[in-house]
């Protein structure tokens, strides 16, 4: 089910405009998903759908704003940056920081119809 992707995108655009980051737990709460294994799996699916749509639209990856305790996304994020999950943490951090800069500098539009339905 990909019911939350448009809401997820709009929430993450607000985070980008504040030049901030969001934890997985915060995003679960925004989407009213349970903070358990089921909720996390649903969120990961939504993040992957959002990432794929943004690749098609040649947009920066808003998913870069969703981070864990180490202030970096989980390994599942890095496919979208063509960074292998087996790369060093330093390589992942470098790729992540470069994407964050792209996200923060992008001129985001809310309500883009390509993310509804």
Backbone as a printed PyTorch tensor [residue, N CA C, xyz], in Angstrom:
tensor([[[  0.8410,  -1.1720,   0.0000],
         [  0.0000,   0.0000,   0.0000],
         [  0.8970,   1.2490,   0.0000]],

        [[  0.6360,   2.1700,  -0.9040],
         [  1.4550,   3.3770,  -1.0080],
         [  0.6230,   4.6280,  -0.7100]],

        [[ -0.2400,   4.5050,   0.2380],
         [ -1.2060,   5.5590,   0.5330],
         [ -0.5850,   6.8190,   1.1230]],

        [[  0.6040,   6.7350,   1.6790],
         [  1.1540,   7.8440,   2.4330],
         [  2.1890,   8.6640,   1.6710]],

        [[  2.5210,   8.3060,   0.4460],
         [  3.6550,   8.9210,  -0.2480],
         [  3.4790,  10.4230,  -0.4330]],

        [[  2.3230,  10.8810,  -0.8430],
         [  2.1130,  12.3230,  -1.0380],
         [  2.2360,  13.0700,   0.2840]],

        [[  1.6570,  12.5290,   1.3580],
         [  1.7660,  13.1640,   2.6710],
         [  3.2140,  13.1430,   3.1570]],

        [[  3.8960,  12.0450,   2.9240],
         [  5.3000,  11.9220,   3.3050],
         [  6.1270,  12.9830,   2.5860]],

        [[  5.8970,  13.1340,   1.2970],
         [  6.6350,  14.1310,   0.5100],
         [  6.3940,  15.5370,   1.0550]],

        [[  5.1440,  15.8820,   1.3030],
         [  4.8400,  17.2280,   1.7950],
         [  5.4400,  17.4760,   3.1790]],

        [[  5.4140,  16.4660,   4.0390],
         [  6.0270,  16.6100,   5.3640],
         [  7.5320,  16.8100,   5.2430]],

        [[  8.1650,  16.0650,   4.3430],
         [  9.6150,  16.1710,   4.1870],
         [ 10.0150,  17.4740,   3.4980]],

        [[  9.1600,  18.0130,   2.6500],
         [  9.4380,  19.3320,   2.0630],
         [  9.4750,  20.3820,   3.1780]],

        [[  8.5650,  20.2870,   4.1300],
         [  8.5690,  21.2210,   5.2630],
         [  9.8720,  21.0880,   6.0550]],

        [[ 10.3500,  19.8680,   6.2390],
         [ 11.6250,  19.6380,   6.9320],
         [ 12.7630,  20.2540,   6.1300]],

        [[ 12.7480,  20.0620,   4.8120],
         [ 13.7960,  20.6110,   3.9450],
         [ 13.8230,  22.1350,   4.0180]],

        [[ 12.6660,  22.7480,   4.0240],
         [ 12.6010,  24.2120,   4.0760],
         [ 13.1400,  24.7540,   5.3920]],

        [[ 13.0640,  23.9520,   6.4490],
         [ 13.6460,  24.3400,   7.7490],
         [ 15.1240,  23.9760,   7.8320]],

        [[ 15.6280,  23.3020,   6.7810],
         [ 17.0110,  22.8020,   6.7600],
         [ 17.2840,  21.9470,   7.9950]],

        [[ 16.3900,  20.9850,   8.1780],
         [ 16.4350,  20.1220,   9.3470],
         [ 16.4550,  18.6640,   8.9010]],

        [[ 16.4320,  17.7630,   9.8650],
         [ 16.3280,  16.3250,   9.6360],
         [ 15.1620,  15.8040,  10.4670]],

        [[ 14.7030,  14.6000,  10.1680],
         [ 13.6180,  13.9660,  10.9240],
         [ 14.0160,  12.5320,  11.2540]],

        [[ 13.6600,  12.0960,  12.4310],
         [ 13.9300,  10.7060,  12.8130],
         [ 12.8470,   9.8020,  12.2170]],

        [[ 13.1640,   8.5270,  12.1230],
         [ 12.1730,   7.5570,  11.6620],
         [ 10.9410,   7.5980,  12.5590]],

        [[ 11.1510,   7.7500,  13.8590],
         [ 10.0350,   7.7770,  14.8010],
         [  9.1340,   9.0000,  14.5770]],

        [[  9.7350,  10.1520,  14.2980],
         [  8.9340,  11.3440,  14.0070],
         [  8.0650,  11.1280,  12.7790]],

        [[  8.6510,  10.5400,  11.7470],
         [  7.9050,  10.3270,  10.5020],
         [  6.7870,   9.3120,  10.7160]],

        [[  7.0530,   8.2720,  11.4850],
         [  5.9930,   7.3210,  11.8210],
         [  4.8190,   8.0470,  12.4760]],

        [[  5.1160,   8.9390,  13.4000],
         [  4.0600,   9.6780,  14.0970],
         [  3.2980,  10.5860,  13.1320]],

        [[  4.0030,  11.2760,  12.2360],
         [  3.3330,  12.1560,  11.2610],
         [  2.3420,  11.3860,  10.4100]],

        [[  2.7520,  10.1650,  10.0160],
         [  1.9100,   9.3480,   9.1420],
         [  0.9230,   8.4880,   9.9260]],

        [[  0.9560,   8.6120,  11.2540],
         [  0.0770,   7.8380,  12.1370],
         [  0.2540,   6.3300,  11.9430]],

        [[  1.5170,   5.9380,  11.7770],
         [  1.8710,   4.5210,  11.6770],
         [  2.3800,   4.0670,  13.0430]],

        [[  2.1750,   2.7960,  13.3860],
         [  2.6540,   2.3130,  14.6850],
         [  4.1820,   2.2610,  14.7310]],

        [[  4.7330,   2.5370,  15.8950],
         [  6.1880,   2.4700,  16.0760],
         [  6.5550,   1.0470,  16.4830]],

        [[  6.4090,   0.1310,  15.5140],
         [  6.7660,  -1.2690,  15.7070],
         [  7.2630,  -1.8090,  14.3670]],

        [[  7.5470,  -3.1000,  14.3020],
         [  8.0900,  -3.6730,  13.0640],
         [  7.1650,  -3.4490,  11.8720]],

        [[  5.8710,  -3.5870,  12.0730],
         [  4.9080,  -3.4010,  10.9800],
         [  4.9440,  -1.9590,  10.4920]],

        [[  4.9120,  -0.9990,  11.4060],
         [  4.9620,   0.4060,  11.0320],
         [  6.2500,   0.7690,  10.3140]],

        [[  7.3670,   0.2380,  10.8110],
         [  8.6590,   0.5140,  10.1630],
         [  8.6930,  -0.0620,   8.7500]],

        [[  8.1880,  -1.2720,   8.5670],
         [  8.1600,  -1.8570,   7.2070],
         [  7.3010,  -1.0090,   6.2810]],

        [[  6.1510,  -0.5340,   6.7730],
         [  5.2910,   0.3310,   5.9520],
         [  6.0220,   1.6210,   5.5990]],

        [[  6.7040,   2.2100,   6.5600],
         [  7.4380,   3.4390,   6.3030],
         [  8.5460,   3.2010,   5.2770]],

        [[  9.2930,   2.1190,   5.4080],
         [ 10.3790,   1.8400,   4.4560],
         [  9.8310,   1.6960,   3.0440]],

        [[  8.6750,   1.0490,   2.9100],
         [  8.0560,   0.9340,   1.5740],
         [  7.7040,   2.3120,   1.0290]],

        [[  7.1430,   3.1580,   1.8830],
         [  6.7720,   4.5120,   1.4460],
         [  8.0110,   5.3020,   1.0310]],

        [[  9.0740,   5.1800,   1.8010],
         [ 10.3160,   5.8780,   1.4650],
         [ 10.8710,   5.3900,   0.1310]],

        [[ 10.7940,   4.0910,  -0.1160],
         [ 11.2870,   3.5560,  -1.3910],
         [ 10.4450,   4.0200,  -2.5670]],

        [[  9.1280,   4.0830,  -2.3930],
         [  8.2560,   4.5720,  -3.4660],
         [  8.5620,   6.0490,  -3.7320]],

        [[  8.6920,   6.8280,  -2.6810],
         [  9.0410,   8.2420,  -2.8400],
         [ 10.3800,   8.3850,  -3.5580]],

        [[ 11.3600,   7.6080,  -3.1550],
         [ 12.6840,   7.6800,  -3.7830],
         [ 12.6040,   7.3500,  -5.2720]],

        [[ 11.8500,   6.3150,  -5.6150],
         [ 11.7280,   5.9330,  -7.0270],
         [ 11.0400,   7.0350,  -7.8390]],

        [[  9.9820,   7.6130,  -7.2840],
         [  9.2940,   8.7060,  -7.9880],
         [ 10.2270,   9.8970,  -8.1720]],

        [[ 11.0150,  10.1900,  -7.1540],
         [ 11.9150,  11.3290,  -7.2620],
         [ 13.0370,  11.0650,  -8.2620]],

        [[ 13.4690,   9.8330,  -8.3770],
         [ 14.4470,   9.4920,  -9.4160],
         [ 13.8660,   9.7660, -10.8010]],

        [[ 12.6320,   9.3370, -11.0070],
         [ 11.9790,   9.5490, -12.3000],
         [ 11.8240,  11.0310, -12.6280]],

        [[ 11.5900,  11.8430, -11.6110],
         [ 11.3980,  13.2780, -11.8010],
         [ 12.7050,  14.0730, -11.7110]],

        [[ 13.8170,  13.3660, -11.4950],
         [ 15.1310,  13.9880, -11.3620],
         [ 15.1510,  15.0300, -10.2440]],

        [[ 14.5060,  14.7030,  -9.1310],
         [ 14.5070,  15.5580,  -7.9530],
         [ 15.5370,  15.0450,  -6.9470]],

        [[ 16.0310,  15.9250,  -6.0770],
         [ 16.8500,  15.4570,  -4.9610],
         [ 16.0280,  14.5280,  -4.0690]],

        [[ 16.7050,  13.7080,  -3.3240],
         [ 16.0440,  12.6860,  -2.5180],
         [ 15.6510,  13.1980,  -1.1310]],

        [[ 14.3680,  13.5040,  -0.9770],
         [ 13.8490,  13.9260,   0.3310],
         [ 14.0700,  12.8580,   1.3950]],

        [[ 14.1630,  11.6090,   0.9930],
         [ 14.3790,  10.5130,   1.9450],
         [ 15.6900,  10.6860,   2.7120]],

        [[ 16.6080,  11.4800,   2.1730],
         [ 17.8720,  11.7350,   2.8640],
         [ 17.6460,  12.4380,   4.2000]],

        [[ 16.4950,  13.0550,   4.3630],
         [ 16.1990,  13.7940,   5.5930],
         [ 15.7580,  12.8950,   6.7350]],

        [[ 15.4350,  11.6420,   6.4330],
         [ 14.9490,  10.7080,   7.4510],
         [ 16.1440,   9.8850,   7.9350]],

        [[ 16.4910,  10.0770,   9.2110],
         [ 17.7340,   9.5070,   9.7280],
         [ 17.5160,   8.7270,  11.0240]],

        [[ 18.4860,   7.8810,  11.2930],
         [ 18.4970,   7.1170,  12.5330],
         [ 19.3250,   7.8140,  13.5930]],

        [[ 19.6990,   7.0750,  14.6120],
         [ 20.4260,   7.6330,  15.7580],
         [ 21.7590,   8.2610,  15.3780]],

        [[ 22.4160,   7.7310,  14.3530],
         [ 23.7210,   8.2560,  13.9200],
         [ 23.5830,   9.4320,  12.9550]],

        [[ 22.3580,   9.9520,  12.7960],
         [ 22.0640,  11.0870,  11.9050],
         [ 22.3860,  10.7730,  10.4430]],

        [[ 22.1330,   9.5290,  10.0800],
         [ 22.3220,   9.0730,   8.7140],
         [ 21.2020,   8.0680,   8.4140]],

        [[ 20.7210,   8.0050,   7.1740],
         [ 19.6710,   7.0270,   6.8670],
         [ 20.1860,   5.5930,   7.0130]],

        [[ 19.2520,   4.6650,   7.0760],
         [ 19.6120,   3.2560,   7.1140],
         [ 20.1770,   2.8010,   5.7690]],

        [[ 20.7530,   1.6160,   5.7640],
         [ 21.3810,   1.0800,   4.5580],
         [ 20.4400,   1.0070,   3.3690]],

        [[ 19.1410,   0.8330,   3.6100],
         [ 18.1770,   0.7410,   2.5210],
         [ 18.0640,   2.0110,   1.6940]],

        [[ 18.5270,   3.1380,   2.2150],
         [ 18.4610,   4.4080,   1.4950],
         [ 19.4860,   4.5000,   0.3700]],

        [[ 20.6250,   3.8980,   0.5400],
         [ 21.7670,   4.2050,  -0.3100],
         [ 21.6890,   3.6610,  -1.7280]],

        [[ 20.7360,   2.7620,  -2.0040],
         [ 20.5810,   2.2840,  -3.3820],
         [ 20.2860,   3.4480,  -4.3080]],

        [[ 19.5350,   4.4190,  -3.8110],
         [ 19.0940,   5.5370,  -4.6480],
         [ 20.2660,   6.4600,  -5.0140]],

        [[ 21.3470,   6.4070,  -4.2530],
         [ 22.5420,   7.1960,  -4.5440],
         [ 23.6220,   6.3650,  -5.2120]],

        [[ 23.2990,   5.1300,  -5.5530],
         [ 24.2730,   4.1990,  -6.1380],
         [ 25.4810,   3.9810,  -5.2330]],

        [[ 25.2210,   3.9410,  -3.9340],
         [ 26.2470,   3.6450,  -2.9390],
         [ 25.9170,   2.2750,  -2.3680]],

        [[ 26.8090,   1.3390,  -2.5310],
         [ 26.5920,  -0.0260,  -2.0530],
         [ 26.4940,  -0.0450,  -0.5390]],

        [[ 25.5950,  -0.8590,  -0.0230],
         [ 25.4110,  -0.9420,   1.4270],
         [ 26.6700,  -1.4260,   2.1370]],

        [[ 27.6300,  -2.0060,   1.4100],
         [ 28.8720,  -2.4850,   2.0150],
         [ 29.9730,  -1.4270,   2.0200]],

        [[ 29.7120,  -0.2500,   1.4730],
         [ 30.7010,   0.8270,   1.5250],
         [ 30.9310,   1.2460,   2.9770]],

        [[ 32.0320,   1.9100,   3.1920],
         [ 32.3660,   2.3700,   4.5440],
         [ 31.3500,   3.4090,   5.0230]],

        [[ 31.2870,   3.5710,   6.3300],
         [ 30.3950,   4.5840,   6.8870],
         [ 30.8160,   5.9760,   6.4060]],

        [[ 32.1210,   6.1940,   6.2560],
         [ 32.6020,   7.4950,   5.7760],
         [ 32.0960,   7.7750,   4.3620]],

        [[ 32.0980,   6.7710,   3.4950],
         [ 31.5980,   6.9480,   2.1210],
         [ 30.0990,   7.2360,   2.1370]],

        [[ 29.3840,   6.5380,   2.9940],
         [ 27.9450,   6.7690,   3.1070],
         [ 27.6620,   8.1740,   3.6290]],

        [[ 28.3960,   8.5970,   4.6380],
         [ 28.1950,   9.9400,   5.1960],
         [ 28.4760,  11.0180,   4.1480]],

        [[ 29.5110,  10.8090,   3.3630],
         [ 29.8620,  11.7750,   2.3280],
         [ 28.7550,  11.8820,   1.2810]],

        [[ 28.2650,  10.7420,   0.8140],
         [ 27.1780,  10.7330,  -0.1740],
         [ 25.9140,  11.3400,   0.4210]],

        [[ 25.6460,  11.0350,   1.6810],
         [ 24.4760,  11.5610,   2.3600],
         [ 24.5540,  13.0830,   2.4700]],

        [[ 25.6940,  13.6070,   2.8830],
         [ 25.8530,  15.0550,   3.0260],
         [ 25.6960,  15.7720,   1.6870]],

        [[ 26.2210,  15.1780,   0.6240],
         [ 26.0660,  15.7760,  -0.7070],
         [ 24.5890,  15.8340,  -1.0970]],

        [[ 23.8460,  14.7730,  -0.7810],
         [ 22.4180,  14.7580,  -1.1180],
         [ 21.6330,  15.7410,  -0.2570]],

        [[ 22.0020,  15.8670,   1.0070],
         [ 21.3520,  16.8390,   1.8940],
         [ 21.4970,  18.2460,   1.3080]],

        [[ 22.6740,  18.5740,   0.8240],
         [ 22.8950,  19.9000,   0.2210],
         [ 21.9710,  20.1070,  -0.9760]],

        [[ 21.8170,  19.0730,  -1.7990],
         [ 20.9130,  19.1600,  -2.9500],
         [ 19.4720,  19.3810,  -2.4910]],

        [[ 19.0660,  18.6490,  -1.4700],
         [ 17.6940,  18.7590,  -0.9510],
         [ 17.4380,  20.1610,  -0.4130]],

        [[ 18.3640,  20.6720,   0.3810],
         [ 18.1770,  21.9880,   0.9920],
         [ 18.1660,  23.1170,  -0.0400]],

        [[ 18.8840,  22.9720,  -1.1280],
         [ 18.9730,  24.0570,  -2.1100],
         [ 17.8950,  23.9830,  -3.1960]],

        [[ 17.1500,  22.8920,  -3.2520],
         [ 16.1180,  22.7160,  -4.2760],
         [ 14.9140,  23.6360,  -4.0000]],

        [[ 14.2850,  24.1050,  -5.0560],
         [ 13.0680,  24.9170,  -4.9330],
         [ 11.8630,  23.9770,  -4.9600]],

        [[ 11.3880,  23.5800,  -3.7920],
         [ 10.3100,  22.5970,  -3.6750],
         [  8.9550,  23.2290,  -3.9270]],

        [[  8.0920,  22.4570,  -4.5910],
         [  6.7060,  22.8470,  -4.8050],
         [  5.8150,  21.8720,  -4.0520]],

        [[  4.8790,  22.3810,  -3.3110],
         [  3.9130,  21.5260,  -2.6130],
         [  2.7670,  21.1710,  -3.5610]],

        [[  2.1460,  20.0370,  -3.2790],
         [  0.9410,  19.6610,  -3.9960],
         [  1.1410,  19.1760,  -5.4120]],

        [[  2.3290,  18.7290,  -5.7480],
         [  2.5700,  18.2310,  -7.1030],
         [  1.7050,  17.0110,  -7.3520]],

        [[  0.8930,  17.0470,  -8.3940],
         [ -0.1130,  16.0120,  -8.6500],
         [  0.5090,  14.6520,  -8.9600]],

        [[  1.7340,  14.5910,  -9.3940],
         [  2.3760,  13.3260,  -9.6920],
         [  2.5670,  12.4560,  -8.4630]],

        [[  2.3250,  13.0220,  -7.2900],
         [  2.4820,  12.2620,  -6.0520],
         [  1.1540,  11.8890,  -5.4320]],

        [[  0.0700,  12.1800,  -6.0850],
         [ -1.2540,  11.7780,  -5.5870],
         [ -1.7490,  10.5990,  -6.4140]],

        [[ -2.3530,   9.6560,  -5.7260],
         [ -2.9820,   8.5350,  -6.4110],
         [ -2.0640,   7.4850,  -6.9120]]])
